[in-house]
Structure formats: C-alpha cells, structure tokens
Amino acid sequence: FMEMDTVAHNGGDPNGEFIFSLDLVEIFSGWSEQFGILGKGRKVVVKAVDNIKQQIPFSLKGLDSDTGSEFINWHMVGYCEMNKLSFTRSRPDRKNDNAYVEQKNYTHIRQWLGYRRYDTQKQLKMINDLYRNELRLFNNFFRPVMKIKSKEKINNSVCKKKYDTAQTPYQRLMNCKAIAKEKKQELKTLYLSLNLVQLKKAINEKIQKIKNS
C-alpha cells in the first residue's frame, strides 16, 4: 500500500503552469518513488502513477491520497478499479493521516530541489532523469528508515516513542516473506552493482544542472 502526494515547484508564485513532483511511499518498507509532471492534470497524474506501478519491486495493493482534486476524480477511481487497487483518502486538513509521504516530501524532494520555480519541458526531462535513475536508487538502497514500534503518553502530554532498528527500504523488502525469491535475487543483483560514491556524485551533478537551467 502506498501513500501519494504532490509537491509544487512554483517558487512561491502559483500563477501559470509549473512542475509538480508526484511522491509515492510504500508504508511497510518506506520504499519511495518520485515522478515529475508538468501541471497536475488528472490524466497526467494517473499516467505517472501507472509508470511508477510498473517499476516498483512489489505488487501494489492500494493507494491513499489527500483530498486534492488531482487524486479525487473519476480518472483515478477508474484506474484503481481497472487494476483492482483499493483507493482511500485522508481527512481534510489532517496531514498526519499521510505522515509517511509527508515526511518524504521534504527529505526526498525539497532537500534536493529546494523551493525554486521549475516550469519548462527541459527542466521536467532533467528532473525525471534524476528521479527515475540515481535518486531512486540512492533513496531506496542506501537511506535507512526507522519505524515507530510504540507510543506512550507521559502525564497526558509528552509522547514517548520507541523506534525499531534503522534499515533501508531495500533491507526491509529483503526481510519480507511476501516478496518472491526471484524478486529478492533481482534486488540483490542490482544492489551489488551499485556504487554509493558514484551515485552521490551523479546526483549532485544533475541537481546542479537543474538549478542552473
């Protein structure tokens, strides 16, 4: 099951057409995928979701979004029905309902691209070249994720949280019994082929080009 959200790259000016980042996060493992779209038309969003669905290393069972019109429409409902996906939404103005993806909006998008305005096809192509290659590999194979195991209220005010051992999304999938052995072998082969230093260098170079474009 994946939570999804969009992040606007308008530089503080909502006028005109500009690029959005579609952000999807799988709840169990923390595996995340990002995809750049120009505007957030309903058909464009559905197409991006389907593109991501074809590349994730697990079977998608459901999607959860906020109440944005880019998600709550008949195009998305029809897509989910056709692909036998459950489709749920959060309550209005309740960001904690989508806490997993809200966290990734900053760490996996804003920290890299910042708050500038991006609004050209050239920039869109460059952003997706980053998202669909080096960045998704870096985030999913090398960035550890901690999950809350329990919460305890102290004096009805302070909330004490206990976390599990930090693991990358890749490690969590490898430890998941629901993932087929063949898929785990594919993931392991891909992981062993990666070079963290080269990935980070390529990411920094691509981001610099995007910001200079």
TAHU-V825228 format. One record per residue. N is the residue number from 1. RES is the residue in three letters. PHI is phi as a letter, one per 30 degrees, with the letter a starting at -180 (999 if undefined). PSI is psi in degrees with one decimal (999 if undefined). OMEGA is omega in whole degrees, 0 to 359 (none if undefined). Layout:
BEGIN
N,RES,PHI,PSI,OMEGA  N,RES,PHI,PSI,OMEGA
END
This chain:
BEGIN
1,PHE,999,134.3,183  2,MET,b,136.4,171  3,GLU,d,147.8,180  4,MET,b,151.1,182  5,ASP,a,167.4,176  6,THR,b,146.9,178  7,VAL,b,126.2,184  8,ALA,d,136.8,176  9,HIS,c,69.3,184  10,ASN,c,1.2,179  11,GLY,i,22.1,180  12,GLY,j,-2.1,179  13,ASP,c,105.0,184  14,PRO,d,0.3,181  15,ASN,d,148.6,177  16,GLY,i,-176.9,180  17,GLU,c,135.9,180  18,PHE,b,174.5,185  19,ILE,d,141.1,171  20,PHE,c,151.1,170  21,SER,c,122.6,173  22,LEU,d,126.1,185  23,ASP,c,123.7,177  24,LEU,b,135.4,181  25,VAL,b,127.9,177  26,GLU,d,131.5,192  27,ILE,d,-43.1,185  28,PHE,d,-49.0,188  29,SER,c,-21.6,186  30,GLY,i,5.4,178  31,TRP,e,131.1,184  32,SER,b,153.2,178  33,GLU,b,139.8,177  34,GLN,b,148.4,181  35,PHE,b,129.2,180  36,GLY,d,137.8,178  37,ILE,b,144.7,178  38,LEU,c,112.6,190  39,GLY,i,177.1,177  40,LYS,b,50.4,174  41,GLY,d,153.7,186  42,ARG,d,-43.3,181  43,LYS,d,-37.4,180  44,VAL,d,-41.9,180  45,VAL,d,-45.0,180  46,VAL,d,-41.6,179  47,LYS,d,-41.0,179  48,ALA,d,-42.0,178  49,VAL,d,-42.7,180  50,ASP,d,-37.6,177  51,ASN,d,-44.2,178  52,ILE,d,-42.1,181  53,LYS,e,-34.7,182  54,GLN,d,-17.9,186  55,GLN,c,-15.6,182  56,ILE,d,147.6,185  57,PRO,d,28.1,179  58,PHE,a,164.7,179  59,SER,d,124.7,180  60,LEU,d,129.6,181  61,LYS,c,-26.5,183  62,GLY,a,162.0,179  63,LEU,b,145.7,177  64,ASP,b,131.8,183  65,SER,b,176.6,171  66,ASP,d,-165.2,185  67,THR,c,17.4,179  68,GLY,d,145.8,183  69,SER,d,-19.4,177  70,GLU,d,-17.9,179  71,PHE,c,-43.7,184  72,ILE,d,84.1,180  73,ASN,a,168.0,185  74,TRP,d,-24.5,177  75,HIS,d,-46.4,180  76,MET,d,-41.4,178  77,VAL,d,-44.9,180  78,GLY,d,-39.3,179  79,TYR,d,-45.1,180  80,CYS,d,-39.1,179  81,GLU,d,-41.8,181  82,MET,d,-35.4,182  83,ASN,c,9.4,178  84,LYS,h,46.9,178  85,LEU,c,138.7,172  86,SER,d,148.7,182  87,PHE,b,115.9,180  88,THR,b,164.9,179  89,ARG,b,157.9,178  90,SER,d,171.0,175  91,ARG,d,147.4,179  92,PRO,e,135.4,176  93,ASP,i,26.7,177  94,ARG,b,83.0,184  95,LYS,d,-26.9,180  96,ASN,d,-19.2,177  97,ASP,d,-24.5,179  98,ASN,b,44.8,188  99,ALA,d,-36.0,183  100,TYR,d,-48.8,182  101,VAL,d,-30.8,178  102,GLU,d,-38.0,177  103,GLN,d,-43.2,183  104,LYS,d,-23.9,178  105,ASN,e,-34.8,180  106,TYR,d,-55.1,187  107,THR,d,-31.3,185  108,HIS,c,-6.7,181  109,ILE,b,-62.1,184  110,ARG,d,-39.7,181  111,GLN,d,-23.8,180  112,TRP,c,-50.7,186  113,LEU,c,-13.0,178  114,GLY,i,-150.5,185  115,TYR,b,24.7,180  116,ARG,d,170.6,175  117,ARG,c,130.8,174  118,TYR,b,125.7,187  119,ASP,b,18.7,180  120,THR,c,158.4,177  121,GLN,d,-34.5,179  122,LYS,d,-45.1,179  123,GLN,d,-38.7,179  124,LEU,d,-44.1,180  125,LYS,d,-41.4,180  126,MET,d,-40.4,180  127,ILE,d,-42.6,180  128,ASN,d,-29.1,174  129,ASP,d,-36.2,177  130,LEU,d,-50.1,183  131,TYR,d,-45.5,190  132,ARG,d,0.1,179  133,ASN,b,-101.1,189  134,GLU,d,-41.2,187  135,LEU,d,-40.7,179  136,ARG,d,-33.6,178  137,LEU,d,-43.7,179  138,PHE,d,-48.0,183  139,ASN,d,-41.0,188  140,ASN,d,-24.5,182  141,PHE,c,-16.9,186  142,PHE,b,-9.1,181  143,ARG,c,112.2,182  144,PRO,d,150.3,178  145,VAL,b,134.1,174  146,MET,c,140.8,179  147,LYS,c,142.6,180  148,ILE,d,126.7,177  149,LYS,c,-35.5,182  150,SER,a,158.6,175  151,LYS,b,141.8,180  152,GLU,b,123.5,178  153,LYS,d,133.2,179  154,ILE,c,121.3,181  155,ASN,h,29.8,177  156,ASN,h,20.0,181  157,SER,b,-59.2,181  158,VAL,d,133.7,180  159,CYS,c,116.1,179  160,LYS,c,123.1,183  161,LYS,c,142.3,175  162,LYS,c,131.8,183  163,TYR,c,156.7,175  164,ASP,d,-178.5,180  165,THR,d,134.1,181  166,ALA,d,129.3,176  167,GLN,b,151.7,175  168,THR,d,158.2,175  169,PRO,e,-38.0,178  170,TYR,e,-46.0,180  171,GLN,d,-39.0,180  172,ARG,d,-38.5,178  173,LEU,d,-37.9,180  174,MET,d,-27.0,179  175,ASN,c,3.0,183  176,CYS,c,125.6,182  177,LYS,d,-19.5,183  178,ALA,d,-12.7,180  179,ILE,d,129.5,181  180,ALA,d,150.9,181  181,LYS,d,-37.3,180  182,GLU,d,-40.8,179  183,LYS,d,-38.9,177  184,LYS,d,-38.7,179  185,GLN,d,-38.8,177  186,GLU,d,-44.4,179  187,LEU,d,-41.8,180  188,LYS,d,-42.5,179  189,THR,d,-43.0,178  190,LEU,d,-44.3,181  191,TYR,e,-44.4,182  192,LEU,d,-18.2,180  193,SER,d,-9.1,186  194,LEU,d,148.0,176  195,ASN,b,113.5,186  196,LEU,e,-42.4,182  197,VAL,d,-43.8,180  198,GLN,d,-39.1,178  199,LEU,d,-50.1,182  200,LYS,d,-39.7,179  201,LYS,d,-44.6,180  202,ALA,d,-39.4,179  203,ILE,d,-48.2,181  204,ASN,d,-39.6,180  205,GLU,d,-42.3,180  206,LYS,d,-39.5,178  207,ILE,d,-40.7,179  208,GLN,d,-39.4,178  209,LYS,d,-39.0,179  210,ILE,d,-45.9,182  211,LYS,d,-25.8,179  212,ASN,d,-5.8,184  213,SER,d,999,none
END
